[in-house]
Amino acid sequence: MRAPRLRQAVEPVKSARRMRKADRKRQLLDHAKELFLKHGYPNTTTKMIVEAAGVTEPVLYQHFATKQALFLEVLRQIREATLHRWRAETAALADPLAKLHAIADMYLGTTRAQAREFHIMHRTLVECAGDTEIMALLRSFYLDSEALLAQIITEGQQTGVFRRTLDARVGAWELIRAALGHTLTLPLGIPLYEEPDYVPRAIESMFSCLLKTDV
């Protein structure tokens, strides 16, 4: 009598370890940011985001109720990181002019990664003008920027560095508008932007027009 054949033990296939919730959320935000940068908010779909992240749409909706909610989180991250970076970089500087130079340098291009993030913020002004929640978040970012820049300009006026007749808020907004123009035109590949000394020349031009000291 033949002995019964033993069943060959089958090793269960180990499934890929599930990503932690915080890591998955970060992954979705990173992929979404790249797509928003490339295609803009209106043209980026949730299908594009999940395909880039290698997940399904139900997974996406476990973290974000809507595409708008995901986009708002991307904008919040950029806003918080930008303001934190500006404050951290200027905290150890006593000279108001040096503070403005540091912020302008960060804004106009020492790192193109930051410029790319600004591009998301700025193009959203055009693409999402009818979305009240998105506009409210952007408004808070620019008002925070105004407050920080105006405070530095005021410090410079008090120490005699900047023109005393200048409205600090106007000076702040001229700097913001200059940065808006720069980041919105950056994708055009303007030859001048590629010149090695463009950024310091641009900063010098802005400051000589807006922040000239009293004579």
C-alpha positions as CSV (number, residue, x, y, z in Angstrom):
1,M,0.0,0.0,0.0
2,R,1.4,3.3,-1.1
3,A,1.9,5.8,1.7
4,P,-0.1,9.0,1.3
5,R,1.9,11.7,-0.3
6,L,2.6,14.5,2.0
7,R,1.4,17.9,0.8
8,Q,4.2,20.1,-0.1
9,A,4.4,23.0,2.3
10,V,3.6,26.2,0.6
11,E,5.2,29.3,1.9
12,P,2.6,32.1,2.0
13,V,3.5,35.0,-0.2
14,K,4.4,37.9,2.0
15,S,2.6,41.0,1.0
16,A,4.4,44.3,0.9
17,R,4.5,45.9,4.3
18,R,1.8,48.5,4.5
19,M,3.1,52.0,4.7
20,R,2.5,53.9,7.9
21,K,-0.3,56.4,7.7
22,A,1.9,59.5,8.1
23,D,4.3,58.2,5.4
24,R,1.6,57.4,3.0
25,K,0.1,60.9,3.4
26,R,3.5,62.4,2.8
27,Q,4.0,60.3,-0.3
28,L,0.6,61.4,-1.7
29,L,1.4,65.0,-1.0
30,D,4.8,64.8,-2.7
31,H,3.4,63.2,-5.8
32,A,0.5,65.6,-5.9
33,K,2.8,68.6,-5.5
34,E,4.8,67.5,-8.6
35,L,1.6,67.0,-10.6
36,F,0.2,70.4,-9.5
37,L,3.4,72.0,-10.5
38,K,3.5,70.3,-13.9
39,H,-0.2,70.5,-14.9
40,G,-1.8,73.0,-12.5
41,Y,-4.6,72.3,-10.1
42,P,-7.6,72.2,-12.5
43,N,-5.8,69.7,-14.9
44,T,-4.5,67.4,-12.2
45,T,-7.0,64.5,-11.4
46,T,-7.1,62.2,-8.5
47,K,-6.5,59.3,-11.0
48,M,-3.2,60.9,-12.0
49,I,-2.2,61.3,-8.3
50,V,-3.0,57.7,-7.3
51,E,-1.2,56.3,-10.4
52,A,1.9,58.3,-9.6
53,A,1.8,57.2,-6.0
54,G,1.0,53.5,-6.9
55,V,-2.2,53.3,-4.9
56,T,-5.9,53.2,-5.5
57,E,-8.4,56.1,-5.2
58,P,-9.9,54.6,-2.0
59,V,-6.5,54.8,-0.4
60,L,-6.3,58.5,-1.4
61,Y,-9.7,59.2,0.1
62,Q,-8.6,57.6,3.4
63,H,-6.3,60.6,3.8
64,F,-8.1,63.4,1.9
65,A,-11.8,63.7,1.4
66,T,-11.4,65.6,-1.9
67,K,-8.8,66.8,-4.4
68,Q,-9.4,70.3,-3.0
69,A,-8.6,69.1,0.5
70,L,-5.3,67.6,-0.7
71,F,-4.4,70.7,-2.6
72,L,-5.1,72.9,0.4
73,E,-2.8,70.8,2.4
74,V,-0.1,71.2,-0.2
75,L,-0.6,75.0,-0.1
76,R,-0.5,75.0,3.7
77,Q,2.8,73.1,3.7
78,I,4.4,75.5,1.3
79,R,3.1,78.5,3.3
80,E,4.3,77.2,6.6
81,A,7.7,76.1,5.3
82,T,8.2,79.4,3.5
83,L,7.4,81.6,6.5
84,H,9.4,79.3,8.9
85,R,12.4,79.4,6.5
86,W,12.3,83.2,6.3
87,R,12.1,83.7,10.1
88,A,14.8,81.1,10.7
89,E,17.2,82.6,8.2
90,T,16.7,86.2,9.5
91,A,16.6,85.5,13.2
92,A,20.4,85.8,13.7
93,L,20.7,88.9,11.6
94,A,20.6,92.3,13.2
95,D,20.8,94.5,10.1
96,P,17.4,95.0,8.4
97,L,19.0,95.3,5.0
98,A,20.7,92.0,5.5
99,K,17.4,90.4,6.5
100,L,15.7,91.6,3.3
101,H,18.7,90.4,1.2
102,A,18.4,87.0,2.8
103,I,14.7,86.8,2.1
104,A,15.0,88.1,-1.5
105,D,17.8,85.7,-2.2
106,M,15.7,82.8,-1.0
107,Y,12.7,84.0,-3.0
108,L,14.4,84.7,-6.2
109,G,16.4,81.6,-6.6
110,T,19.3,80.3,-4.6
111,T,17.3,77.1,-4.6
112,R,15.1,76.4,-7.7
113,A,13.1,73.9,-5.5
114,Q,11.8,76.8,-3.5
115,A,11.1,78.8,-6.7
116,R,9.1,75.8,-8.0
117,E,7.0,75.8,-4.8
118,F,6.3,79.5,-5.2
119,H,5.2,78.8,-8.8
120,I,2.4,76.6,-7.4
121,M,1.3,79.3,-5.1
122,H,1.4,82.1,-7.7
123,R,-0.2,80.2,-10.7
124,T,-3.0,79.3,-8.3
125,L,-4.0,82.9,-8.1
126,V,-4.9,82.7,-11.8
127,E,-6.2,79.2,-12.0
128,C,-8.4,79.1,-8.8
129,A,-9.7,82.7,-8.6
130,G,-13.3,81.4,-8.1
131,D,-12.5,79.0,-5.2
132,T,-13.1,80.9,-2.0
133,E,-11.2,78.4,0.3
134,I,-8.1,78.3,-1.8
135,M,-8.2,82.1,-2.2
136,A,-8.6,82.6,1.5
137,L,-5.5,80.4,2.2
138,L,-3.4,82.3,-0.4
139,R,-4.6,85.6,1.0
140,S,-3.4,84.6,4.5
141,F,0.0,83.7,3.1
142,Y,0.5,87.0,1.3
143,L,-0.7,89.0,4.3
144,D,1.7,87.1,6.5
145,S,4.4,87.9,4.0
146,E,3.4,91.5,4.0
147,A,3.6,91.7,7.8
148,L,7.0,90.1,8.0
149,L,8.5,92.3,5.2
150,A,6.9,95.5,6.5
151,Q,8.2,94.8,10.0
152,I,11.8,94.5,8.6
153,I,11.4,97.7,6.6
154,T,10.1,99.5,9.6
155,E,13.1,98.4,11.6
156,G,15.3,99.7,8.8
157,Q,13.5,103.1,8.9
158,Q,13.9,103.3,12.6
159,T,17.7,102.7,12.3
160,G,18.1,105.0,9.4
161,V,18.8,102.3,6.8
162,F,15.7,102.8,4.7
163,R,13.9,105.9,3.4
164,R,11.6,107.2,6.2
165,T,8.9,108.5,3.8
166,L,8.3,105.0,2.4
167,D,5.1,103.3,3.5
168,A,6.5,100.0,4.8
169,R,3.4,98.1,3.6
170,V,3.8,99.4,0.0
171,G,7.5,98.5,0.1
172,A,6.6,95.0,1.2
173,W,4.0,94.6,-1.6
174,E,6.5,95.8,-4.2
175,L,8.9,93.1,-3.1
176,I,6.1,90.5,-3.2
177,R,5.0,91.7,-6.7
178,A,8.6,91.5,-8.0
179,A,8.8,87.9,-6.7
180,L,5.5,87.0,-8.3
181,G,6.7,88.3,-11.6
182,H,9.9,86.4,-11.3
183,T,8.4,83.0,-10.4
184,L,5.6,83.2,-13.0
185,T,8.0,83.9,-15.8
186,L,10.7,81.4,-14.6
187,P,9.3,78.5,-16.8
188,L,9.8,80.7,-19.9
189,G,13.6,80.1,-19.7
190,I,14.5,83.8,-19.9
191,P,18.2,83.9,-20.8
192,L,18.8,86.8,-18.4
193,Y,17.7,84.6,-15.5
194,E,20.5,82.1,-16.3
195,E,23.3,84.7,-16.0
196,P,25.3,83.9,-12.8
197,D,24.9,87.4,-11.3
198,Y,21.3,87.9,-12.2
199,V,19.8,87.4,-8.7
200,P,22.1,89.9,-6.9
201,R,21.6,92.4,-9.7
202,A,17.8,92.0,-9.5
203,I,17.9,92.4,-5.7
204,E,20.1,95.5,-6.0
205,S,17.6,97.0,-8.5
206,M,14.6,96.4,-6.3
207,F,16.3,97.8,-3.2
208,S,17.6,100.9,-5.0
209,C,14.1,101.8,-6.2
210,L,12.1,100.9,-3.2
211,L,14.5,101.1,-0.2
212,K,16.9,103.9,-1.0
213,T,18.2,105.6,2.2
214,D,17.5,109.2,2.9
215,V,20.1,111.6,1.5
